[in-house]
Amino acid sequence: MNKTEIVEFCFLKAAEDSIFYITPYELFKNDIYKQLSANAGHLYGMMLSRLSLAKKLDLKDKDGKTYILFPQSSISELLGVSCREATNLVNELRKVSKYQWLLIVEHH
């Protein structure tokens, strides 16, 4: 086995054991989304992943709309940012949202 084959095997093995987040191509080609920071783009991918799971689990509110739960503390931990920065990233996504799809409910 040559070095190239070993590297390819290690990469494929790592890919099989990993969880991936989806990043829509739209974030790269649409000028509206190009203004987003990299972390906001990553957060969007994480939210899409959670939305996919919520749809599979049939999580719906009283109006029949699919929803996700993504606590600020989880966003902060996953992205390695402060809670304040996590809130800023959510607000950054909210600003570019065409459909006002992002609703934040604060629980105290």
N, C-alpha and C positions, 0 to 999 in steps of 0.2 A: 504494500500500500504506500503510495507516495504522499507527500505532505498535503497536496491539494485535496486528496480523498479524505484524509484525516480531518482537515478543517471543515469540509463539507459535511462530514458525518457529525462532528461536534455541533455545528450550526443547526443541522436538522434535528438533532436530539434536543437541543435547547428550545427550538421552536415547538416541538411536540409537548414539552413540559411547561410551556408558558401560557399565560392568559393574554389575549390581545384586545386592545380597544380599537374601535373603528374611527378613522378620521376621514370625513367626507371630502372628496375631491373639490367640492364647492368652496371649501375654506381656502383653497389655494388659487382658484381661478376667478372667483367673484370679487370684484374690487371692494364691495361692502365688507366682506369677511377678511380681506387681506390686512385690515387695520387691527385685527385681533392680535393680542400677544400670544406667544407660543403656549403659555400655561392656560390661557382661555380656550385655545384650540384643543389642548389635552383634556381639559375639563368637559368640553362639549362631547368629545369621544367617550369619556367615562359616563356622561349622562345618557348618551345613546345606548351604551351597553346596558345600563340599568333599565332604560325604557324597553329594550328588547326583552329583558327578563320579566319586567312588570306585565308586558303583553302576554307572555307565556303563562304567567301566574294569574292573569285576568284581574289585575289590581285596578279597580275603578272607583271613582268618587261617586257621590250621590247623583251627579248629572251624567254618569256613564263615561266620563273621560278617564283615560289611562293616566296614572300618576306614578312618580318615583319619589322615594324618600332618599335624600342625600344630605345628611347633616353637615353643617359647616365644619364641625370637628373632623369629619371623615375627609372632606375636601382638603382641609388643612394638612392632615396627616399624609394623605396620598401624594399631594403635590409638594410637600415639604415647605409650606408657607404658613404664615401666621393666620389666625382666624380673620383678622381684618383684611388681609390680602385675599383670602378665600371669598369674602364678601365682595371685594372689589372685582374679582374675576367673574362672579355671578352677575354683577351689575354690568360688566363689560359685555357679557353675552346678551343680557337683556336689551342693551342699547341697539344691537344690530339685529335683533329678532324681528322678522317680518310679521309674524303672526301672534306676537305677544304670548308665546308658548310657555314662557318661564314665569312661574308664580312661586314666590317664596313665602312660606308660612313659618313664622317664628313661634317656637314653643318655649314657654318660660316655666 
